[in-house]
């Protein structure tokens, strides 16, 4: 584990910029998101970048778009400590002694991102209580991990951090496979996806298991806030959920669908369309669980068939061969089941 300075310094100019005044209606460093916060894409996109350009992520990578969006939800006057589980994001944004991160940054192993940041958060509050740290400075603790390091290898430390109630945010950038090591299946990989460990062939139709519903699993930890979102519309849904997660006291979780052009095999510039179709088909519903209350944050006016989401992706090409109609029907049935279950939870 290494905690390195960025190309600038741990405390960069983006915390000292002209935007250091708290957003209208928000609570600045008070620890709560303002109810009257007004979202304007132009204002939000104009904030200083906390993930610097020049990293080595693939062109069109959904993960970096998601990360930049989450970090823009930090109020400019606040500092952050970033944890990062091993994965695409870590190996491409950090190479000792350099990092693309403008805030304090810790590279974690695959399995311990939740444990590391929960320990740092505890130490921070202990030192602040003893007067060892400036009382006027406010730090937020945010961990990023891919689905491999979150759904699978790092689940035990994530679950522990959530159960203990540390004041931190865990953000999963979910691209549905172990993309960093060669596109192997994870428990976030959807049914019938073609991966290097679930290859499609004469004896296999791809991954045979349904995707794990991690957002619901973390919600069952009774944490203050869980949000599921993606890169869609004008990013308002993502921004509001990120700000709420960061400024809600206690353990919070964000699950962001972040398509991977290499692993999903779609036309790279179509990333926003892929995300839109994930939402409009209800494969990836937008919802939040705020102190136990389930709420849909977007409901499609007309739910699209799952084929609209699957067809642009090469990993599902085999499903559209003659004779495989029943596989698409099975996929649709599972999407419908989960959607109806979500609607019931949101009606309680």
GUMI-156717 format. One record per residue (C-alpha): residue number from 1; residue in three letters; x, y, z. Coordinates in Angstrom, 1 decimal, padded with zeros to 4 digits. Last residue first. Example, Ala and Ser with C-alpha at 12.3 -4.5 7.8 and 13.67 -1.06 7.14 Angstrom:
<atom k="2" r="ser" X="013.7" Y="-001.1" Z="007.1"/>
<atom k="1" r="ala" X="012.3" Y="-004.5" Z="007.8"/>
This chain:
<atom k="348" r="unk" X="-043.7" Y="000.3" Z="000.5"/>
<atom k="347" r="unk" X="-044.1" Y="001.2" Z="-003.2"/>
<atom k="346" r="unk" X="-040.4" Y="001.4" Z="-004.0"/>
<atom k="345" r="unk" X="-039.9" Y="-002.2" Z="-002.8"/>
<atom k="344" r="unk" X="-042.7" Y="-003.4" Z="-005.1"/>
<atom k="343" r="unk" X="-041.3" Y="-001.6" Z="-008.0"/>
<atom k="342" r="unk" X="-037.9" Y="-003.2" Z="-007.4"/>
<atom k="341" r="unk" X="-039.5" Y="-006.7" Z="-007.4"/>
<atom k="340" r="unk" X="-041.3" Y="-005.9" Z="-010.6"/>
<atom k="339" r="unk" X="-038.0" Y="-004.8" Z="-012.2"/>
<atom k="338" r="unk" X="-036.1" Y="-007.9" Z="-010.9"/>
<atom k="337" r="unk" X="-038.7" Y="-010.2" Z="-012.5"/>
<atom k="336" r="unk" X="-038.8" Y="-008.3" Z="-015.7"/>
<atom k="335" r="unk" X="-035.0" Y="-008.4" Z="-016.1"/>
<atom k="334" r="unk" X="-035.1" Y="-012.2" Z="-015.4"/>
<atom k="333" r="unk" X="-037.8" Y="-012.8" Z="-017.9"/>
<atom k="332" r="unk" X="-036.0" Y="-010.8" Z="-020.6"/>
<atom k="331" r="unk" X="-032.9" Y="-012.9" Z="-020.2"/>
<atom k="330" r="unk" X="-034.9" Y="-016.1" Z="-020.4"/>
<atom k="329" r="unk" X="-036.7" Y="-014.7" Z="-023.6"/>
<atom k="328" r="unk" X="-033.3" Y="-013.8" Z="-025.0"/>
<atom k="327" r="unk" X="-032.1" Y="-017.4" Z="-024.5"/>
<atom k="326" r="unk" X="-035.4" Y="-018.8" Z="-026.0"/>
<atom k="325" r="unk" X="-034.7" Y="-016.9" Z="-029.2"/>
<atom k="324" r="unk" X="-031.4" Y="-018.8" Z="-029.6"/>
<atom k="323" r="unk" X="-032.6" Y="-021.0" Z="-032.6"/>
<atom k="322" r="unk" X="-031.5" Y="-018.5" Z="-035.3"/>
<atom k="321" r="unk" X="-028.5" Y="-016.5" Z="-034.1"/>
<atom k="320" r="unk" X="-029.3" Y="-013.3" Z="-032.2"/>
<atom k="319" r="unk" X="-028.0" Y="-014.6" Z="-028.8"/>
<atom k="318" r="unk" X="-024.6" Y="-015.2" Z="-030.4"/>
<atom k="317" r="unk" X="-023.9" Y="-011.5" Z="-030.7"/>
<atom k="316" r="unk" X="-024.2" Y="-011.0" Z="-026.9"/>
<atom k="315" r="unk" X="-020.5" Y="-010.1" Z="-026.2"/>
<atom k="314" r="unk" X="-020.5" Y="-008.1" Z="-029.4"/>
<atom k="313" r="unk" X="-022.8" Y="-005.5" Z="-027.9"/>
<atom k="312" r="unk" X="-025.2" Y="-003.4" Z="-030.0"/>
<atom k="311" r="unk" X="-027.9" Y="-006.1" Z="-029.8"/>
<atom k="310" r="unk" X="-028.1" Y="-006.5" Z="-026.0"/>
<atom k="309" r="unk" X="-029.6" Y="-003.2" Z="-025.0"/>
<atom k="308" r="unk" X="-032.3" Y="-003.1" Z="-027.7"/>
<atom k="307" r="unk" X="-032.9" Y="-006.9" Z="-027.3"/>
<atom k="306" r="unk" X="-034.0" Y="-006.2" Z="-023.7"/>
<atom k="305" r="unk" X="-037.3" Y="-004.9" Z="-024.9"/>
<atom k="304" r="unk" X="-037.9" Y="-001.2" Z="-024.1"/>
<atom k="303" r="unk" X="-040.0" Y="000.0" Z="-021.2"/>
<atom k="302" r="unk" X="-042.2" Y="002.9" Z="-022.3"/>
<atom k="301" r="unk" X="-042.3" Y="006.0" Z="-020.1"/>
<atom k="300" r="unk" X="-039.1" Y="004.7" Z="-018.4"/>
<atom k="299" r="unk" X="-039.1" Y="005.3" Z="-014.6"/>
<atom k="298" r="unk" X="-036.3" Y="007.4" Z="-013.1"/>
<atom k="297" r="unk" X="-035.3" Y="008.1" Z="-009.5"/>
<atom k="296" r="unk" X="-037.1" Y="005.1" Z="-008.2"/>
<atom k="295" r="unk" X="-037.2" Y="005.3" Z="-004.4"/>
<atom k="294" r="unk" X="-036.5" Y="002.7" Z="-001.7"/>
<atom k="293" r="unk" X="-036.7" Y="004.1" Z="001.9"/>
<atom k="292" r="unk" X="-034.3" Y="002.4" Z="004.3"/>
<atom k="291" r="unk" X="-032.3" Y="005.5" Z="005.3"/>
<atom k="290" r="unk" X="-032.2" Y="006.6" Z="001.6"/>
<atom k="289" r="unk" X="-032.3" Y="003.7" Z="-000.8"/>
<atom k="288" r="unk" X="-031.8" Y="005.0" Z="-004.3"/>
<atom k="287" r="unk" X="-033.0" Y="004.1" Z="-007.8"/>
<atom k="286" r="unk" X="-032.0" Y="004.1" Z="-011.5"/>
<atom k="285" r="unk" X="-032.8" Y="000.8" Z="-013.1"/>
<atom k="284" r="unk" X="-030.0" Y="-001.1" Z="-014.9"/>
<atom k="283" r="unk" X="-031.6" Y="-003.8" Z="-017.1"/>
<atom k="282" r="unk" X="-034.7" Y="-001.7" Z="-017.0"/>
<atom k="281" r="unk" X="-034.8" Y="-001.6" Z="-020.9"/>
<atom k="280" r="unk" X="-034.7" Y="002.3" Z="-020.7"/>
<atom k="279" r="unk" X="-031.9" Y="002.2" Z="-018.2"/>
<atom k="278" r="unk" X="-029.5" Y="-000.1" Z="-020.0"/>
<atom k="277" r="unk" X="-030.6" Y="001.6" Z="-023.3"/>
<atom k="276" r="unk" X="-029.4" Y="005.0" Z="-022.0"/>
<atom k="275" r="unk" X="-026.1" Y="003.5" Z="-020.9"/>
<atom k="274" r="unk" X="-025.5" Y="002.0" Z="-024.3"/>
<atom k="273" r="unk" X="-026.5" Y="005.4" Z="-025.9"/>
<atom k="272" r="unk" X="-024.0" Y="007.2" Z="-023.7"/>
<atom k="271" r="unk" X="-021.2" Y="004.8" Z="-024.7"/>
<atom k="270" r="unk" X="-021.9" Y="005.0" Z="-028.4"/>
<atom k="269" r="unk" X="-018.5" Y="006.6" Z="-029.2"/>
<atom k="268" r="unk" X="-016.8" Y="003.2" Z="-028.6"/>
<atom k="267" r="unk" X="-018.8" Y="001.1" Z="-031.0"/>
<atom k="266" r="unk" X="-019.7" Y="-001.9" Z="-028.9"/>
<atom k="265" r="unk" X="-017.5" Y="-004.9" Z="-027.9"/>
<atom k="264" r="unk" X="-018.6" Y="-005.3" Z="-024.2"/>
<atom k="263" r="unk" X="-015.1" Y="-006.1" Z="-023.0"/>
<atom k="262" r="unk" X="-013.2" Y="-003.7" Z="-025.1"/>
<atom k="261" r="unk" X="-015.8" Y="-000.9" Z="-025.0"/>
<atom k="260" r="unk" X="-016.2" Y="-001.1" Z="-021.2"/>
<atom k="259" r="unk" X="-019.5" Y="000.3" Z="-019.9"/>
<atom k="258" r="unk" X="-019.6" Y="002.1" Z="-016.6"/>
<atom k="257" r="unk" X="-022.7" Y="001.1" Z="-014.6"/>
<atom k="256" r="unk" X="-022.4" Y="003.0" Z="-011.3"/>
<atom k="255" r="unk" X="-023.1" Y="001.4" Z="-007.9"/>
<atom k="254" r="unk" X="-022.8" Y="004.0" Z="-005.1"/>
<atom k="253" r="unk" X="-022.5" Y="003.0" Z="-001.4"/>
<atom k="252" r="unk" X="-022.7" Y="005.0" Z="001.8"/>
<atom k="251" r="unk" X="-021.4" Y="004.3" Z="005.3"/>
<atom k="250" r="unk" X="-022.2" Y="007.2" Z="007.7"/>
<atom k="249" r="unk" X="-023.1" Y="010.8" Z="007.5"/>
<atom k="248" r="unk" X="-024.7" Y="011.8" Z="004.2"/>
<atom k="247" r="unk" X="-022.4" Y="014.3" Z="002.4"/>
<atom k="246" r="unk" X="-020.6" Y="012.0" Z="000.1"/>
<atom k="245" r="unk" X="-023.6" Y="009.8" Z="-000.7"/>
<atom k="244" r="unk" X="-025.9" Y="012.8" Z="-001.3"/>
<atom k="243" r="unk" X="-023.3" Y="014.4" Z="-003.6"/>
<atom k="242" r="unk" X="-022.8" Y="011.2" Z="-005.6"/>
<atom k="241" r="unk" X="-026.6" Y="010.7" Z="-005.9"/>
<atom k="240" r="unk" X="-027.2" Y="014.2" Z="-007.1"/>
<atom k="239" r="unk" X="-024.3" Y="014.0" Z="-009.6"/>
<atom k="238" r="unk" X="-025.3" Y="010.6" Z="-011.0"/>
<atom k="237" r="unk" X="-028.9" Y="011.6" Z="-011.5"/>
<atom k="236" r="unk" X="-028.0" Y="014.9" Z="-013.0"/>
<atom k="235" r="unk" X="-025.5" Y="013.4" Z="-015.5"/>
<atom k="234" r="unk" X="-027.3" Y="015.2" Z="-018.4"/>
<atom k="233" r="unk" X="-029.2" Y="012.1" Z="-019.5"/>
<atom k="232" r="unk" X="-027.1" Y="009.1" Z="-018.7"/>
<atom k="231" r="unk" X="-023.8" Y="007.8" Z="-017.4"/>
<atom k="230" r="unk" X="-025.0" Y="005.4" Z="-014.7"/>
<atom k="229" r="unk" X="-026.9" Y="005.2" Z="-011.4"/>
<atom k="228" r="unk" X="-027.6" Y="003.0" Z="-008.4"/>
<atom k="227" r="unk" X="-027.6" Y="004.8" Z="-005.0"/>
<atom k="226" r="unk" X="-027.3" Y="003.4" Z="-001.5"/>
<atom k="225" r="unk" X="-027.6" Y="005.6" Z="001.6"/>
<atom k="224" r="unk" X="-027.8" Y="005.3" Z="005.4"/>
<atom k="223" r="unk" X="-026.6" Y="001.7" Z="005.6"/>
<atom k="222" r="unk" X="-029.1" Y="-001.0" Z="006.7"/>
<atom k="221" r="unk" X="-026.8" Y="-003.8" Z="005.5"/>
<atom k="220" r="unk" X="-029.7" Y="-004.9" Z="003.3"/>
<atom k="219" r="unk" X="-029.0" Y="-001.9" Z="001.1"/>
<atom k="218" r="unk" X="-025.6" Y="-003.5" Z="000.5"/>
<atom k="217" r="unk" X="-027.3" Y="-006.6" Z="-000.9"/>
<atom k="216" r="unk" X="-029.8" Y="-004.6" Z="-002.9"/>
<atom k="215" r="unk" X="-027.0" Y="-002.7" Z="-004.7"/>
<atom k="214" r="unk" X="-025.1" Y="-005.9" Z="-005.2"/>
<atom k="213" r="unk" X="-027.7" Y="-007.6" Z="-007.3"/>
<atom k="212" r="unk" X="-025.5" Y="-010.5" Z="-008.6"/>
<atom k="211" r="unk" X="-025.8" Y="-011.1" Z="-012.3"/>
<atom k="210" r="unk" X="-027.6" Y="-014.2" Z="-013.5"/>
<atom k="209" r="unk" X="-025.6" Y="-017.4" Z="-014.0"/>
<atom k="208" r="unk" X="-024.8" Y="-019.4" Z="-017.2"/>
<atom k="207" r="unk" X="-022.1" Y="-017.2" Z="-018.6"/>
<atom k="206" r="unk" X="-021.7" Y="-017.9" Z="-022.3"/>
<atom k="205" r="unk" X="-023.9" Y="-020.0" Z="-024.5"/>
<atom k="204" r="unk" X="-021.6" Y="-023.0" Z="-024.2"/>
<atom k="203" r="unk" X="-021.1" Y="-026.4" Z="-025.9"/>
<atom k="202" r="unk" X="-020.8" Y="-025.3" Z="-029.5"/>
<atom k="201" r="unk" X="-019.1" Y="-022.1" Z="-028.5"/>
<atom k="200" r="unk" X="-019.3" Y="-019.0" Z="-026.4"/>
<atom k="199" r="unk" X="-016.5" Y="-018.5" Z="-024.0"/>
<atom k="198" r="unk" X="-017.3" Y="-018.2" Z="-020.2"/>
<atom k="197" r="unk" X="-013.7" Y="-017.7" Z="-018.9"/>
<atom k="196" r="unk" X="-012.7" Y="-015.4" Z="-021.8"/>
<atom k="195" r="unk" X="-016.1" Y="-013.7" Z="-021.7"/>
<atom k="194" r="unk" X="-019.3" Y="-014.0" Z="-023.8"/>
<atom k="193" r="unk" X="-022.3" Y="-012.8" Z="-021.8"/>
<atom k="192" r="unk" X="-025.1" Y="-015.3" Z="-021.4"/>
<atom k="191" r="unk" X="-026.4" Y="-013.9" Z="-018.1"/>
<atom k="190" r="unk" X="-024.8" Y="-010.6" Z="-017.0"/>
<atom k="189" r="unk" X="-021.3" Y="-010.3" Z="-015.5"/>
<atom k="188" r="unk" X="-021.5" Y="-008.8" Z="-012.0"/>
<atom k="187" r="unk" X="-020.5" Y="-012.2" Z="-010.4"/>
<atom k="186" r="unk" X="-017.3" Y="-011.8" Z="-012.4"/>
<atom k="185" r="unk" X="-016.4" Y="-013.2" Z="-015.8"/>
<atom k="184" r="unk" X="-012.9" Y="-012.8" Z="-017.3"/>
<atom k="183" r="unk" X="-012.2" Y="-009.9" Z="-019.6"/>
<atom k="182" r="unk" X="-008.4" Y="-010.2" Z="-019.7"/>
<atom k="181" r="unk" X="-006.8" Y="-009.0" Z="-016.5"/>
<atom k="180" r="unk" X="-008.0" Y="-005.4" Z="-016.4"/>
<atom k="179" r="unk" X="-011.5" Y="-006.2" Z="-017.7"/>
<atom k="178" r="unk" X="-012.4" Y="-008.5" Z="-014.8"/>
<atom k="177" r="unk" X="-016.1" Y="-008.4" Z="-015.8"/>
<atom k="176" r="unk" X="-019.4" Y="-006.4" Z="-015.7"/>
<atom k="175" r="unk" X="-018.2" Y="-002.8" Z="-016.1"/>
<atom k="174" r="unk" X="-019.3" Y="-001.8" Z="-012.6"/>
<atom k="173" r="unk" X="-017.5" Y="001.2" Z="-011.2"/>
<atom k="172" r="unk" X="-018.2" Y="000.5" Z="-007.6"/>
<atom k="171" r="unk" X="-018.1" Y="003.6" Z="-005.3"/>
<atom k="170" r="unk" X="-017.6" Y="003.1" Z="-001.5"/>
<atom k="169" r="unk" X="-018.4" Y="006.2" Z="000.4"/>
<atom k="168" r="unk" X="-017.1" Y="006.9" Z="003.9"/>
<atom k="167" r="unk" X="-018.3" Y="007.7" Z="007.5"/>
<atom k="166" r="unk" X="-017.7" Y="004.2" Z="008.8"/>
<atom k="165" r="unk" X="-020.9" Y="002.3" Z="009.7"/>
<atom k="164" r="unk" X="-019.5" Y="-001.0" Z="011.0"/>
<atom k="163" r="unk" X="-021.8" Y="-002.9" Z="008.7"/>
<atom k="162" r="unk" X="-020.7" Y="-001.0" Z="005.7"/>
<atom k="161" r="unk" X="-016.9" Y="-001.4" Z="006.4"/>
<atom k="160" r="unk" X="-017.4" Y="-005.1" Z="007.1"/>
<atom k="159" r="unk" X="-019.4" Y="-005.7" Z="003.9"/>
<atom k="158" r="unk" X="-016.7" Y="-003.9" Z="001.8"/>
<atom k="157" r="unk" X="-014.0" Y="-005.9" Z="003.5"/>
<atom k="156" r="unk" X="-015.8" Y="-009.2" Z="002.7"/>
<atom k="155" r="unk" X="-016.8" Y="-008.1" Z="-000.8"/>
<atom k="154" r="unk" X="-013.2" Y="-007.3" Z="-002.0"/>
<atom k="153" r="unk" X="-012.7" Y="-010.4" Z="-004.1"/>
<atom k="152" r="unk" X="-016.2" Y="-010.7" Z="-005.6"/>
<atom k="151" r="unk" X="-018.7" Y="-007.9" Z="-006.0"/>
<atom k="150" r="unk" X="-016.2" Y="-005.2" Z="-005.1"/>
<atom k="149" r="unk" X="-012.8" Y="-006.0" Z="-006.5"/>
<atom k="148" r="unk" X="-014.2" Y="-007.8" Z="-009.5"/>
<atom k="147" r="unk" X="-016.9" Y="-005.1" Z="-009.9"/>
<atom k="146" r="unk" X="-014.3" Y="-002.3" Z="-010.1"/>
<atom k="145" r="unk" X="-013.3" Y="-000.4" Z="-007.0"/>
<atom k="144" r="unk" X="-013.3" Y="003.2" Z="-005.9"/>
<atom k="143" r="unk" X="-013.1" Y="004.3" Z="-002.3"/>
<atom k="142" r="unk" X="-014.1" Y="007.8" Z="-001.0"/>
<atom k="141" r="unk" X="-013.2" Y="009.4" Z="002.3"/>
<atom k="140" r="unk" X="-014.1" Y="013.0" Z="002.8"/>
<atom k="139" r="unk" X="-011.9" Y="015.5" Z="004.6"/>
<atom k="138" r="unk" X="-012.9" Y="018.9" Z="006.2"/>
<atom k="137" r="unk" X="-010.4" Y="021.5" Z="007.3"/>
<atom k="136" r="unk" X="-011.4" Y="023.9" Z="010.1"/>
<atom k="135" r="unk" X="-010.5" Y="021.6" Z="013.0"/>
<atom k="134" r="unk" X="-006.8" Y="021.3" Z="011.9"/>
<atom k="133" r="unk" X="-005.4" Y="017.9" Z="012.8"/>
<atom k="132" r="unk" X="-003.7" Y="016.8" Z="016.0"/>
<atom k="131" r="unk" X="-006.4" Y="018.3" Z="018.2"/>
<atom k="130" r="unk" X="-007.1" Y="015.0" Z="020.0"/>
<atom k="129" r="unk" X="-010.5" Y="014.7" Z="018.4"/>
<atom k="128" r="unk" X="-009.0" Y="015.4" Z="015.0"/>
<atom k="127" r="unk" X="-006.5" Y="012.6" Z="015.5"/>
<atom k="126" r="unk" X="-009.3" Y="010.1" Z="016.4"/>
<atom k="125" r="unk" X="-011.5" Y="011.3" Z="013.5"/>
<atom k="124" r="unk" X="-008.7" Y="010.8" Z="011.0"/>
<atom k="123" r="unk" X="-007.6" Y="007.5" Z="012.4"/>
<atom k="122" r="unk" X="-011.2" Y="006.1" Z="012.0"/>
<atom k="121" r="unk" X="-011.4" Y="007.4" Z="008.4"/>
<atom k="120" r="unk" X="-008.0" Y="005.9" Z="007.6"/>
<atom k="119" r="unk" X="-009.1" Y="002.5" Z="009.0"/>
<atom k="118" r="unk" X="-012.4" Y="002.5" Z="007.1"/>
<atom k="117" r="unk" X="-010.4" Y="003.5" Z="004.0"/>
<atom k="116" r="unk" X="-008.1" Y="000.4" Z="004.3"/>
<atom k="115" r="unk" X="-010.9" Y="-002.0" Z="005.2"/>
<atom k="114" r="unk" X="-013.1" Y="-001.1" Z="002.2"/>
<atom k="113" r="unk" X="-010.1" Y="-001.3" Z="-000.2"/>
<atom k="112" r="unk" X="-009.0" Y="-004.6" Z="001.1"/>
<atom k="111" r="unk" X="-009.4" Y="-007.4" Z="-001.4"/>
<atom k="110" r="unk" X="-007.9" Y="-006.2" Z="-004.7"/>
<atom k="109" r="unk" X="-004.9" Y="-004.6" Z="-003.0"/>
<atom k="108" r="unk" X="-005.1" Y="-000.9" Z="-002.2"/>
<atom k="107" r="unk" X="-003.5" Y="002.1" Z="-003.8"/>
<atom k="106" r="unk" X="-004.0" Y="005.1" Z="-001.5"/>
<atom k="105" r="unk" X="-004.5" Y="008.6" Z="-002.8"/>
<atom k="104" r="unk" X="-004.5" Y="012.1" Z="-001.3"/>
<atom k="103" r="unk" X="-006.3" Y="014.3" Z="-003.7"/>
<atom k="102" r="unk" X="-005.2" Y="015.4" Z="-007.3"/>
<atom k="101" r="unk" X="-005.2" Y="011.8" Z="-008.6"/>
<atom k="100" r="unk" X="-003.3" Y="011.2" Z="-011.8"/>
<atom k="99" r="unk" X="-000.6" Y="009.4" Z="-009.9"/>
<atom k="98" r="unk" X="003.2" Y="009.4" Z="-010.0"/>
<atom k="97" r="unk" X="005.8" Y="007.6" Z="-007.9"/>
<atom k="96" r="unk" X="005.0" Y="004.9" Z="-008.7"/>
<atom k="95" r="unk" X="002.6" Y="004.3" Z="-011.5"/>
<atom k="94" r="unk" X="-001.0" Y="005.3" Z="-010.8"/>
<atom k="93" r="unk" X="-004.0" Y="006.1" Z="-013.1"/>
<atom k="92" r="unk" X="-003.8" Y="003.0" Z="-015.4"/>
<atom k="91" r="unk" X="-003.0" Y="000.3" Z="-012.8"/>
<atom k="90" r="unk" X="-005.6" Y="001.7" Z="-010.4"/>
<atom k="89" r="unk" X="-008.5" Y="002.3" Z="-012.8"/>
<atom k="88" r="unk" X="-008.1" Y="-001.1" Z="-014.5"/>
<atom k="87" r="unk" X="-008.0" Y="-003.0" Z="-011.2"/>
<atom k="86" r="unk" X="-006.5" Y="-003.0" Z="-007.8"/>
<atom k="85" r="unk" X="-008.7" Y="-001.3" Z="-005.3"/>
<atom k="84" r="unk" X="-008.5" Y="002.5" Z="-005.0"/>
<atom k="83" r="unk" X="-008.8" Y="004.6" Z="-001.9"/>
<atom k="82" r="unk" X="-009.1" Y="008.3" Z="-002.2"/>
<atom k="81" r="unk" X="-008.7" Y="010.8" Z="000.7"/>
<atom k="80" r="unk" X="-010.6" Y="013.9" Z="000.0"/>
<atom k="79" r="unk" X="-010.4" Y="017.6" Z="000.7"/>
<atom k="78" r="unk" X="-013.3" Y="020.0" Z="000.9"/>
<atom k="77" r="unk" X="-013.4" Y="023.6" Z="-000.4"/>
<atom k="76" r="unk" X="-014.5" Y="022.6" Z="-003.8"/>
<atom k="75" r="unk" X="-017.6" Y="020.7" Z="-002.7"/>
<atom k="74" r="unk" X="-017.2" Y="017.1" Z="-003.8"/>
<atom k="73" r="unk" X="-019.8" Y="016.3" Z="-006.5"/>
<atom k="72" r="unk" X="-017.1" Y="016.8" Z="-009.1"/>
<atom k="71" r="unk" X="-015.3" Y="013.7" Z="-007.7"/>
<atom k="70" r="unk" X="-018.3" Y="011.5" Z="-008.6"/>
<atom k="69" r="unk" X="-018.4" Y="012.8" Z="-012.2"/>
<atom k="68" r="unk" X="-014.7" Y="012.4" Z="-012.7"/>
<atom k="67" r="unk" X="-015.0" Y="008.8" Z="-011.4"/>
<atom k="66" r="unk" X="-017.9" Y="007.9" Z="-013.7"/>
<atom k="65" r="unk" X="-016.2" Y="009.3" Z="-016.8"/>
<atom k="64" r="unk" X="-013.0" Y="007.4" Z="-015.8"/>
<atom k="63" r="unk" X="-014.9" Y="004.2" Z="-015.4"/>
<atom k="62" r="unk" X="-016.8" Y="004.4" Z="-018.7"/>
<atom k="61" r="unk" X="-013.6" Y="004.1" Z="-020.8"/>
<atom k="60" r="unk" X="-014.0" Y="006.0" Z="-024.1"/>
<atom k="59" r="unk" X="-010.3" Y="005.9" Z="-024.9"/>
<atom k="58" r="unk" X="-008.6" Y="003.3" Z="-022.7"/>
<atom k="57" r="unk" X="-007.2" Y="004.4" Z="-019.3"/>
<atom k="56" r="unk" X="-003.5" Y="005.5" Z="-019.4"/>
<atom k="55" r="unk" X="-003.6" Y="008.6" Z="-017.3"/>
<atom k="54" r="unk" X="-002.7" Y="012.0" Z="-018.9"/>
<atom k="53" r="unk" X="-005.6" Y="014.0" Z="-017.7"/>
<atom k="52" r="unk" X="-005.9" Y="014.7" Z="-014.0"/>
<atom k="51" r="unk" X="-008.6" Y="013.2" Z="-011.7"/>
<atom k="50" r="unk" X="-009.6" Y="016.0" Z="-009.4"/>
<atom k="49" r="unk" X="-010.7" Y="018.2" Z="-012.3"/>
<atom k="48" r="unk" X="-011.6" Y="021.8" Z="-011.4"/>
<atom k="47" r="unk" X="-015.4" Y="022.5" Z="-011.6"/>
<atom k="46" r="unk" X="-016.7" Y="023.6" Z="-015.0"/>
<atom k="45" r="unk" X="-018.8" Y="020.5" Z="-015.4"/>
<atom k="44" r="unk" X="-020.9" Y="021.4" Z="-012.4"/>
<atom k="43" r="unk" X="-021.6" Y="024.9" Z="-013.5"/>
<atom k="42" r="unk" X="-022.6" Y="023.9" Z="-017.0"/>
<atom k="41" r="unk" X="-024.6" Y="020.9" Z="-015.8"/>
<atom k="40" r="unk" X="-026.7" Y="023.0" Z="-013.5"/>
<atom k="39" r="unk" X="-028.1" Y="021.2" Z="-010.4"/>
<atom k="38" r="unk" X="-029.8" Y="023.3" Z="-007.8"/>
<atom k="37" r="unk" X="-029.3" Y="022.3" Z="-004.2"/>
<atom k="36" r="unk" X="-032.4" Y="023.1" Z="-002.1"/>
<atom k="35" r="unk" X="-032.1" Y="019.9" Z="000.0"/>
<atom k="34" r="unk" X="-028.5" Y="020.6" Z="000.9"/>
<atom k="33" r="unk" X="-026.2" Y="017.6" Z="001.2"/>
<atom k="32" r="unk" X="-025.0" Y="017.0" Z="004.8"/>
<atom k="31" r="unk" X="-021.5" Y="016.9" Z="006.3"/>
<atom k="30" r="unk" X="-021.1" Y="020.5" Z="007.2"/>
<atom k="29" r="unk" X="-018.3" Y="021.1" Z="004.7"/>
<atom k="28" r="unk" X="-020.4" Y="023.0" Z="002.3"/>
<atom k="27" r="unk" X="-024.0" Y="022.7" Z="003.3"/>
<atom k="26" r="unk" X="-025.7" Y="023.0" Z="000.0"/>
<atom k="25" r="unk" X="-028.4" Y="025.5" Z="-001.0"/>
<atom k="24" r="unk" X="-026.2" Y="027.5" Z="-003.2"/>
<atom k="23" r="unk" X="-022.9" Y="025.7" Z="-003.6"/>
<atom k="22" r="unk" X="-020.3" Y="026.5" Z="-000.9"/>
<atom k="21" r="unk" X="-017.7" Y="029.1" Z="-001.7"/>
<atom k="20" r="unk" X="-014.5" Y="027.5" Z="-002.7"/>
<atom k="19" r="unk" X="-015.3" Y="028.0" Z="-006.4"/>
<atom k="18" r="unk" X="-012.5" Y="030.7" Z="-006.7"/>
<atom k="17" r="unk" X="-010.1" Y="027.9" Z="-006.3"/>
<atom k="16" r="unk" X="-008.3" Y="026.8" Z="-003.1"/>
<atom k="15" r="unk" X="-009.4" Y="023.1" Z="-003.0"/>
<atom k="14" r="unk" X="-008.7" Y="022.9" Z="-006.7"/>
<atom k="13" r="unk" X="-005.3" Y="024.4" Z="-006.1"/>
<atom k="12" r="unk" X="-004.0" Y="021.2" Z="-004.8"/>
<atom k="11" r="unk" X="-003.6" Y="019.7" Z="-001.3"/>
<atom k="10" r="unk" X="-001.9" Y="016.3" Z="-001.9"/>
<atom k="9" r="unk" X="000.5" Y="018.0" Z="-004.3"/>
<atom k="8" r="unk" X="000.8" Y="018.8" Z="-008.0"/>
<atom k="7" r="unk" X="001.7" Y="015.7" Z="-010.0"/>
<atom k="6" r="unk" X="-000.1" Y="013.7" Z="-007.3"/>
<atom k="5" r="unk" X="001.4" Y="012.8" Z="-003.9"/>
<atom k="4" r="unk" X="001.6" Y="009.1" Z="-003.0"/>
<atom k="3" r="unk" X="000.1" Y="006.9" Z="-000.3"/>
<atom k="2" r="unk" X="001.4" Y="003.4" Z="-001.0"/>
<atom k="1" r="unk" X="000.0" Y="000.0" Z="000.0"/>
